[in-house]
Each structure stands twice: as C-alpha cells, then as structure tokens.
Amino acid sequence: MTTTALSATDVSLRELEAESIEIIREVIAEFDRPALLFSGGKDSAVLLHLARKAISPAPLPITLLHVDTGHNLPEVIEFRDRIIADGGHRLVVAAVEEWLADGRLTERPDGTRNPLQTVPLLDTIAGEKFDALLGGARRDEDRARAKERIFSVRDSFGGWDPRKQRPELWRIYNGRHAPGEHTRVFPISNWTELDVWRYIEAENVALPSIYYAHQRDVFQRDGMWLTPGPWGGPRDGETLETLSVRYRTVGDGSCTGAVQSTATTVTEVIEEISVSTLTERGATRADDRLSEAAMEDRKREGYF
C-alpha cells in the first residue's frame, strides 16, 4: 500500500489519525471476531486505510462486510471488488436480494432498500459470530449519530438504547458485552466531512469515480438529483437531464442524490465542501428525510 506521509504541520489530522488507529488496535486486541463495514464509500475507504496502517506490516485480521442493497451504482461495486482483490481481504456480502428472494423481506412500496439492510446485517452478524463491527459513521452527519458513543454495545436484537450508553472518559473504552450482544465501534466518529477529504488528499486514498464531477443523466425529485437505474426512473412530470454532478455519499440509488458540481480533483472537492452548510446526508439522502428522528429510529432497530 503506497501512501504519502501527513505533513508535520497538519497537527489536527495527525491527532485524529492517532486516535482512530488507537481505537482500531483496541478492537483487534479486545475482540475475537471483528468485522469492518465496507460499502466502497469514502468513509469506509478511509477506515480501511486506517485499519491497514494500524496493523502494518501484518495482514489485516478483520473481515470486511458489505450489506448490498442491489441498488448500488456500478462504479462503486467495481471499486469495492478491486480494493478487495488488491488487498487480499476476506469480504462477506449480505445481499438484500437474497432475503427478498426467499421471503425474509418484502419490497417497500416506495422502492427504496436502505431500510431493508437491517435484517441482513443482523442475520449476518449472528451467522458469522461477529462480536465487533467497525463502522465509518461520524457525529457531524446526523443528530442520532452525534449522540452515540465510539464503543456502542448493541443488545441481542441488534438494537441501540441511547439511555444505556457507557461513559468514555479519558478515551477509555469498554467493549464488554453479554452473550448474543455485539459492539459497534466508530473510529472516525470525531472527524468531519472536511477532515475526511483532507485526509484523502494527504494520504492519497483511492475512491470510486462518482465522488468527482462527471456527466450523468439525472432527474429532480424533492429537491434532489437522482439517477435512473434498476430502482426506477423519472415519474410523470420529471425530466431527465444530463448534468455535471458528483456524489457526496454512497448509498441505495433510489434515495441517494447527486449534487451539481465541477469539482474533478480532491482539492476542488475540499474547496466546494468548505463553503457547504449541509452535511452530505442532509443534502443527498432521502431516507433521512422521512422524519426528524429517521436515523435514530433505524439505529434502535439495529441499523448502522
């Protein structure tokens, strides 16, 4: 793995990196069967990069897990598979379509599959006997994520109870859990979207091409630019246009919107988001607009 060293003057990034690496090493030391949630998005790409640095030069002793809705943009799946092949990692894919095919899940009337990820996720955790899941969630993304601890114990049903969180004074983390429970761990919880992009620039972290401006057929719905695919296309009154867009986050194609952009390099993306007043989820994720507490409701049920 080829990286560039962080600048000695970039104190904030070096501190964030050190904290994240400490957390990852704690997970590797404390848990028997950890996994890392890897969607191919920017946060999981940075998390994987950090995990590799945490254990280098040894091979990564962590399984990668992707809950695949079947509604991903092809560029993301191609990137995911290339990263897995190049790194020699073990990948477990929990395909939502398998749960739909055998009747364990049914399609939603609105066609979105993001909320359907919870059952495949919990079933796979139980089947693989994972006791810790590393995730790339950050506190600046959503109010529910801002409330969650770095080490977040989930009950035997995968649920999160915000009233039963453990203190984490002086960066002391408690991963103890009862049989059937597991712990979600968020090493980049204290990072912001801008921190992530500055780290991508400093460390030359590879990303799917959709994160940079490109020409794409899109249509507008509820103030978001969506792209047609297996999940559907424009409805009556919605017009397909070809625009220069990029994605700020990776997700189900039915509910993840693009933003108009001309940023084709990391530096240009950093300049763009430096003046943004919305988080990437608030700007581009329709599933988070279902209610004021949409994310917290899903987390209580076992979502990421």
Secondary structure, DSSP 8 states (H G I E B T S, - for coil): -------TT-HHHHHHHHHHHHHHHHHHHH-SSEEEE--SSHHHHHHHHHHHHHHTTS----EEEEEE-S---HHHHHHHHHHHHHHT--EEEEEHHHHHHTTSS---TT---GGGGHHHHHHHHHHHT--EEE----TTS-HHHHHS-SEEEE-TTS---GGG----GGG-------TT-EEEE-TTTT--HHHHHHHHHHHT----GGGS-EEEEEEEETTEEE--BTTB---TT---EEEEEE-SS---TTTB-BEE----SHHHHHHHHHT--S-HHHHHBGGGGS-TTHHHHHHHTT--
